[in-house]
């Protein structure tokens, strides 16, 4: 059985026949990065700015 990061980010991260789910989740560089919100702060700020601008423009659609 394979372990993927998720439906929106389908990256194979391990195989449960070879490695425990706990070890895959704990040691995988991808999962470590996903658990670190500081890596995504700049992108999140940019999204929030865009959403705020869209909310102030009634003619704007997302």
GROMACS elastic network, one bead per residue, 0.5 to 0.9 nm:
[ bonds ]
;  ai    aj funct       b0    kb
    1    14     6  0.86478   500
    1    15     6  0.57154   500
    1    16     6  0.54175   500
    1    17     6  0.63740   500
    2    12     6  0.69541   500
    2    13     6  0.76395   500
    2    14     6  0.58643   500
    2    16     6  0.61282   500
    2    17     6  0.81457   500
    3     6     6  0.86757   500
    3    11     6  0.84438   500
    3    12     6  0.59384   500
    3    13     6  0.56021   500
    3    14     6  0.51365   500
    3    15     6  0.58819   500
    3    16     6  0.70045   500
    3    21     6  0.79199   500
    3    24     6  0.81713   500
    4     7     6  0.79287   500
    4     9     6  0.79151   500
    4    10     6  0.57095   500
    4    11     6  0.53009   500
    4    13     6  0.54694   500
    4    14     6  0.72610   500
    5     8     6  0.82276   500
    5     9     6  0.59083   500
    5    10     6  0.58008   500
    5    11     6  0.56120   500
    5    12     6  0.67721   500
    5    13     6  0.67307   500
    5    30     6  0.78880   500
    5    31     6  0.73282   500
    6     9     6  0.51527   500
    6    10     6  0.54340   500
    6    11     6  0.75003   500
    7    10     6  0.54603   500
    7    11     6  0.89097   500
   11    30     6  0.87189   500
   12    15     6  0.83657   500
   13    24     6  0.69905   500
   13    25     6  0.85067   500
   13    28     6  0.68200   500
   13    29     6  0.89413   500
   13    30     6  0.76956   500
   13    31     6  0.84510   500
   14    17     6  0.89369   500
   14    18     6  0.79137   500
   14    19     6  0.70159   500
   14    20     6  0.88489   500
   14    21     6  0.82379   500
   14    24     6  0.61429   500
   14    25     6  0.89529   500
   14    28     6  0.83197   500
   15    18     6  0.54629   500
   15    19     6  0.59912   500
   15    20     6  0.80789   500
   15    21     6  0.83598   500
   15    24     6  0.83012   500
   16    19     6  0.50190   500
   16    20     6  0.56003   500
   16    21     6  0.62854   500
   16    24     6  0.84232   500
   17    20     6  0.77413   500
   19    22     6  0.83662   500
   19    23     6  0.66026   500
   19    24     6  0.66194   500
   20    23     6  0.52748   500
   20    24     6  0.63091   500
   20    25     6  0.86612   500
   21    24     6  0.50772   500
   21    25     6  0.60529   500
   21    26     6  0.83931   500
   22    25     6  0.52501   500
   22    26     6  0.59278   500
   22    27     6  0.83837   500
   23    26     6  0.50365   500
   23    27     6  0.56889   500
   23    28     6  0.78236   500
   24    27     6  0.54803   500
   24    28     6  0.54615   500
   24    31     6  0.82476   500
   25    28     6  0.58177   500
   25    29     6  0.89114   500
   25    30     6  0.88299   500
   25    31     6  0.59568   500
   25    32     6  0.77565   500
   26    29     6  0.86345   500
   26    31     6  0.72545   500
   26    32     6  0.70340   500
   27    30     6  0.87377   500
   27    31     6  0.75713   500
   27    32     6  0.70538   500
   28    31     6  0.53120   500
   28    32     6  0.61535   500
   28    33     6  0.86598   500
   29    32     6  0.50122   500
   29    33     6  0.61598   500
   29    34     6  0.86243   500
   30    33     6  0.51858   500
   30    34     6  0.62226   500
   30    35     6  0.87385   500
   31    35     6  0.62131   500
   31    36     6  0.87665   500
   32    35     6  0.52310   500
   32    36     6  0.65369   500
   33    36     6  0.51518   500
   33    37     6  0.79655   500
   33    39     6  0.70653   500
   34    37     6  0.71184   500
   34    39     6  0.81901   500
   34    40     6  0.86258   500
   36    39     6  0.59112   500
   36    40     6  0.77167   500
   37    40     6  0.54104   500
   37    41     6  0.63280   500
   38    41     6  0.52380   500
   38    42     6  0.82005   500
   39    42     6  0.76851   500
   39    43     6  0.85977   500
   40    43     6  0.53805   500
   40    44     6  0.60816   500
   40    45     6  0.86192   500
   41    44     6  0.50549   500
   41    45     6  0.60708   500
   41    46     6  0.86391   500
   42    45     6  0.51441   500
   42    46     6  0.63269   500
   42    47     6  0.87813   500
   43    46     6  0.51065   500
   43    47     6  0.62995   500
   43    48     6  0.86900   500
   44    47     6  0.50905   500
   44    48     6  0.61800   500
   44    49     6  0.86566   500
   45    48     6  0.50729   500
   45    49     6  0.62082   500
   45    50     6  0.86704   500
   46    49     6  0.51412   500
   46    50     6  0.62860   500
   46    51     6  0.86759   500
   47    50     6  0.50976   500
   47    51     6  0.61370   500
   47    52     6  0.85712   500
   48    51     6  0.50532   500
   48    52     6  0.60478   500
   48    53     6  0.85613   500
   49    52     6  0.51433   500
   49    53     6  0.62115   500
   49    54     6  0.86244   500
   50    53     6  0.51757   500
   50    54     6  0.61735   500
   50    55     6  0.86275   500
   51    54     6  0.50349   500
   51    55     6  0.61056   500
   51    56     6  0.87249   500
   51    62     6  0.83160   500
   52    55     6  0.50972   500
   52    56     6  0.64256   500
   52    57     6  0.89090   500
   53    56     6  0.52658   500
   53    57     6  0.65121   500
   53    60     6  0.87989   500
   54    57     6  0.51949   500
   54    58     6  0.73623   500
   54    59     6  0.83744   500
   54    60     6  0.56511   500
   54    61     6  0.71023   500
   54    62     6  0.73527   500
   55    58     6  0.66670   500
   55    60     6  0.77625   500
   56    60     6  0.85018   500
   57    60     6  0.54168   500
   57    61     6  0.87104   500
   58    61     6  0.80772   500
